[in-house]
Amino acid sequence: MPPCWLAQCQSSLARCQRRRGATATNVPVIPSEAVPNFFKNPPGIYPGENMGIATDSKGNIYVYQRANETRLFQYKPQGVFVREIGRGNYAAGFAHSVRVDAEDNVWIVDEGSNMIVKFSPAGKVLMTLGRRDDPVDMLDDMPGQGAFHGRNAPYRFGRETDVAFDQQGNIFVTDGYDDARVVKYDKNGRFIKAVGTRGSGNLQFNTPHSIATDFQGNVYVGDRGNARVQVLDNNLNWKANYTNVGSPWAVCVSGGPGPKNPGKQYLFVSNSWPDGAPAASAAFTGEVYKMELDGTIIGKFGQAGKAPGELATLHQMDCRDPNVIYTAEINDWRSQKILLKAPPTNPSGQKKQERP
């Protein structure tokens, strides 16, 4: 199995450009700056590929990363290292994302083991979804590899990618590389519904890579291979496509999970610089779009690159506070805290969506 970005760009660079370049024009730039040297690791802790990042209600930050081992780290709101959670747990094979729910439970999504694990705030395992393949079946299959199967099994995944929660605690999973669907479970992990097959039509997916929900229960799916965000209702019925912001590696909705209405919410979508950081792709990827929930673009920030404030393959982001964006990046083995300044005075108003 080729790396993430190659799976979408196998035929040619031109094909890659068509799929990944955003079509939105005249989008205002939101001024932003990175907090220098924000994350502080103790001796002996070395970051690898930062795959997932999330915050809890107290401002603590969680980073799920791939290095010599797959590891989950917690940091204080000031960026100081606190602890490692669940080292050596059975599901830690090849990190993909991390999320925090309304009770500050921490969820890891691991595409190498095909498992999702729910940790309590104290680090105790509370729930698992999915299961690791039998060892004999993994002898010739390195973590993160495998073939597309589309088996649509209620309690099995195929390199799942992300997880989200609604106000009732229902669980939504994007699944993933070896399947092409979105799955809904209740708060206790009981299967409710799955939708999706591989393709480019509505309720079809090509590497559903990221997922988020809003306060009303709508579901936003980063349909990366189809270069769009698909919007579903809470019962996983199709509502709209947002097709003008490139290839959405990461999506998030501001406000954070929880029963309290967070007020106005925004959708953030990353058209990320592809994995491996190919030089030619830097010209048409790397930015993050801030949007109204109806798909109207407010502005964008960031560009492909490895300097502070640039984005070196943004794989997941946290936008609990819409003016403070945390990024997990692959190619520079880092995470960043990025501050957004005053929004642009003349939003583009661009909106491109498809409805029934």
N, C-alpha and C positions, 0 to 999 in steps of 0.2 A: 504494500500500500504506500503510495507516495505521500510526502508531507501534506499538511492541511491545504495550503494554497495550490499545490500542484494538482490536487484532485479536481479543482475547478478550472485549471488552465492547461490541460494536457496537450491541446492541439497546436497552439501558437501564442505568441505574445499578443497578437492582434485580438484573438479571442479573449484573452485575459483582460485586455483593455475594455472591450465591449461589455464584459460582465461586471467589471469593478469600477469603472469610471462613473461618477455621479453625473446626472444630466441637469440637475438644478443649476441655474445661472444667476449671477448678480446677487449672491447670498452675502449679507453683511458679515464681517468678521467680528467675533466677540473677543475683545482683548483678554488675554490670559497670561498667567505666569506660574511657573513651578516653584514650590517651596524648596530651597536648596537643601540637599542632604537631610531630607525629612526622616527617612527610615534609618534607625540606628540598631545595628546588630552587634551582639557581644562577640568576643573572640571565639572562633570555632564555628560560627554560623555564617555560611556563605550562600547567598541566593543563587538559584539556577534560573530556569525559565519560569517567570511569574505568570501563572495561568489564570488564577482567580483572585478576586479581591472583594471584600464586603465589609460593612460597618454594622455595629449593633446600636441599640438605642442610647447607650452611654458614650458612644464615640469610639469605642475600641475598634481596631481594624484587624481583619483576618486575611492572610495571604496563603493561597494554596499553590505550591510550586513543584516543579520537577527539577531535581538535581541528581546527585548520585542515588538519592532516595526521593520518593514522593513524600512531601512533608507539609504540615499545616502549622503556621505560626500566628501568634496573636501579638499585637502591638497596642500600647496605650494611645489615647488620642493625640499625644505629643510625638508619636512615632517611635517611642522607646520599646524595645523588645520586652515582652512579658513572659511568654512560655511557648512550648510546643504542645499541640494537642494530638493525642492518638497515634503517637509514633509506633510504627510496626503493625498497625491494625490491618486486618486481612483484606480490606477493600482498597488499600493504598497501593495502586499499581502504576497509574499514569494520570496525573492530575488533569482536570479540565476546568472546573469552576467551583466557587464556594458562594453560598448565600446564607443570610441570617433571617429568621422568621420573626413574627410579632412577639414571641416570648424570649427572644435572644438566643434561641437554639441555633447552632451552627451546622449547616448541611454541606457536605462535600460531594461533588459529582466526579466520579473517576471512570474515565473511558477505558482504562486498561483492564479493570476488573469487572466492568459492566455493573457497577454498584453505586448506590447513593446511600450515605450514612448521615443520620441525624445525631448530633452531639448535644447534650445539655450545656448550659453556660459553664458548668463545672468540668465539662469534658467527658461525661459519661455517655456511652452509646445508648440511645433511646429507641432507634428504629433503623432498619435497613430495608432498602428496596433493591430488587434485582439480585443476581447472584453471579459469582465468579465462575467461569467455565471450569469444567473438570480438568485437573492437571494433565491428564493424558492427552486431552484435546489441545492443550496449550504448548506442547513440546516444540512444535514448529511454527508458533505464532507469537511473535514478540509483542509486548504491550503496545496498544495503540494501532495494531494492524488488524487485518481481517478482511473478509469479503462481504459485500452487500448481500443481505438475505431477505429483508422485508418480512420477517416472520410474524410481526404484530402479535407477540405473545403478551398476555396481560401482565405477567410479573417477571419478564425477562427483557433485557435491553440489548441493543447492538451499538456499543460505543456511544452511549447517551452523552449529552453535552451540557445541559443546564436544568435548573429547577426554579420554580416560582410558586407563590402562595396567594390565595385570595383572602378576603376578610373573614371567611368562615373556616379558614385553615385548610381548605382543599389544596392539593398538591398538583402542580403541572410540570411535566417533564418534556423536554425536546430530545427526541431519540431518532436519529442522530447521524452517524456515519454509515452504519450497517443496516439501519432502518430509515424510514422517512415519515415520521409521524409526531403527533403531540398526544400525550397521555394524561388523563386526569384521574387522580385518586382522591378519596376523602381524607380527612385529617388523621385517620388511623391507618392509612396505607392500603385501604381496600379499593380495588380497581372499579372505576366508574365508566370510563369511555376512552376510546382512542380514535383519532381521525388521521388520515393522511396515507398517501401512497407516493411513490417516486414519480416526479413529473413536474410540469410547469403550470398546470392549471390551478384554479382555486382549490384549496385544501389538498394540494399536492406540494411536496417539498423536495429540495435538493440540498442536503446538509442543513437541516434546521439546527442552528448553532447557538442561539441565545433566546431567552424568554423572560418576559416581565409582565406584570399585571398592574392595572390601575385600581383606584378605590371603588369604582363601579363594577369591577370584576372582569373587565375586558382583558384579553390576552394578546400580547404583542410578540410575534415570533420573528426572530432574525433568520429569514430564509436565505442563507448566505449564497448558495449556489445559484439561486434564481434572482439574486440582486434585488431584493425587496423585503419589506416588512409586511407580513400578513397579520391582519387584525382579526381576531376571533371573539365571539361573545363568550360568556362564562360556560355555556354548554358546548363550546367548540364548534359553533356554526360560523361560517365565514362572514365577515363584515366588509373588509376593505383591504386594498393593497397600497402601500406607499412605495413607489417604484423609482424615485428620482434621487436617492441619496447613496447610490453605489451599493456595495456588497456588505451587508450588515453583520460584521463579526460579533459585535457586542451591542445589546440594547439594554436600557434601564429606564425606569420611571421614577421620578423624584418623589420624595415624601416618606419613603420607607413603609414596610408592612405594619399593620396594626389596625385595631378597631376604631381609632380616632381619625376623623377626617383630616387629612393633611392639607386641605385647601387646594389651591391651584397646583396642578401637577404638570410636569413636562416630560416628554419622551426624548431621550438621548440615543443617537444611533452612530456607531463608529464604522466608517468606511476604511478599514484598517489596511496599513501597509502589509502586504502579504508576508507570510512566514518565509524566512530566508532572506528577507529584505532585498529583493532584486532591484537593482539600481533604476531600471527603466520604469518600474511601477511607482517610484516615489513621486513622479510628476502628476499622478492622477489618483492617488490614495493618501491616507494618513489623517484625514480630517474627521472631526466629530460634529454632528449636526444636533442643534437644540431645536425641538419642534413642539408645537401644540399637539395635544393628543389626537386632533383631527387630521394631522399630517401637514399642517402649515409650518413652513420652516421659519424660525425666528432668526437664526444665525448659525455660524460655525466657528470652530476654533481648532488649533493644532495643525501640524503638517508632519509628513513622514520624515524621520530623522532620529539621530541618537543623542543630540545635545539635550540639556535640560529644557523641558517644556515642549520638545518635539516628541513624537510618538513612535516608538520602535516596535511595531506590530502589537497594537493594543488588542488584547485577547478578552479582557473583561473589565468593566468599570463599575464603580459605585457612585450613585448620584443622589443619595438620601437628601443631602442639602444641594439644591440645584446650582449653587454658586461654588461648591467645593466638589471637585471630581477626583476620585482616586482611580488610578489606572494600574492594571497588571499587564506587563509587556514581556514579550518573548525574547526579542533579539538583543536587548541590552541587559537581560537578567536583572530586571528592576521593577519596582513600582514607584509611582509618583503621586504627590498631592498637588493638584493644579487648581488655582483660584481663578474664577471667572470674574471679570470686572463688570462695569456698567453695561447692560445690554445695548445693542445698536439702536439708534434713534429711528431708523427707517427700515423696519423688517421687510424682507422680500415679499412676504405674503404668498410665496409660492406654495402651491398645493397640488399634488397629483395623486389621485387615488381612484380606484375602481369600485363601484358599488353595483348592487343588483339593479 
